[in-house]
Amino acid sequence: MTENKLQERSYYSAVGEEEYKKYCLSQIKRHSRKADKKRTAGEYLYCFANIENLLCKNFRMLCLGTRNNHEKHVFQNVSSGLNGEVYSQDLASGSHADYIGDFNVLSEFVPHDWDVVYSNAIDHALDAKAVFFEWLKVVKQGGIMVLGFSFDDDISAIDCNSFTYNGVDDFMMHKSELFEYIRSFKAIDYYYWVVRKK
């Protein structure tokens, strides 16, 4: 693992069994408060326009921390010309995601052959750096991860990590044996980085 820092600050330093249970409950409670909230479709359309040329026909995409499947449906509709299949993951069963479980341990419950893994929820990870490499495990060789970041320094038991533009950019662009930087771009609400698994 690289020593380059991804997150600026983290709420959790070490998590025991009790803290982990509290973390999961707080994430599920947050979900119930925001279950019907939908980000503008333009966010995902702009994102897709910036990665479309990296996708093959019949690609398989997994959206992490999907909340209510809105982003899944937007990506599914916009990718119909490529015959893409889009799936979703969330911790809360009320999300009706395709995969219900904690994305901090993603490789324990989803397949390991995704062409694309997408998320704008890495700030909810227990440790953003650890979860980056956990998510990379389920991307197939040559596949991509598309990660969205916002830069707010507030952290809490729910929004567990804060990021700076330079901290994320340095991490994504450093030389790694596991992934390579492809591009970055700004959509409506998030700054995105795209990396390819080696």
C-alpha positions, 0 to 999 in steps of 0.5 A: 500500500502506498504511504500517500495520504488520501484523506486529510482527516478521519473521524475513526482511528481504530474501530472495535466491535462496539464502535463498528456497530454504532458506525453501521447504525448511524449510517443506516439512520442517515439513510432513512433520513435521506432515502428519498433525496435524489441528486440531479441527474445531470451529475451522473450524465456529465460523469458518464460523458467523461468516462463513456470512451473508456467503456466497452460494450456489455460493461458491468458497473457497480454503484456504491452507497447508492441510497435509493438506486437513482444513480443506478437508473440514470447510469443504466438509461444513459448507457443503453447504447453500450448495453451496459448493466448497472448494479447497486450496493448500500448498507441499508436494506431500505435502499433496495440495492442489488447488494446489501452490505458494508462497503468497507468489506465489499470484497466479502459479498460482491463479485470480483469482476466489475468493469466500473466501480463508481462512488461519491460516498467514500467520505462515509468509509471508516478509512478512505485509503483502506476502502479505496484498495478494498474497492479496487479488489473487486474491479477486474484487471483493466477496469476503472474506478470513478470516485467523486469527492467534495471538499468540506473539512467537517467530519463526524461519525457519519461523514467520516473523512475530509479531503483536500483537492491536492491530497486526493490528486497526489494520491491518484497520480502517484506511481502505483503497481496496482492502479494508474491515473486516467483523468479527473474532471469536475461535474456539478457537485463533485470532483471526480478521479478515474483510475484503471486497475493494472 
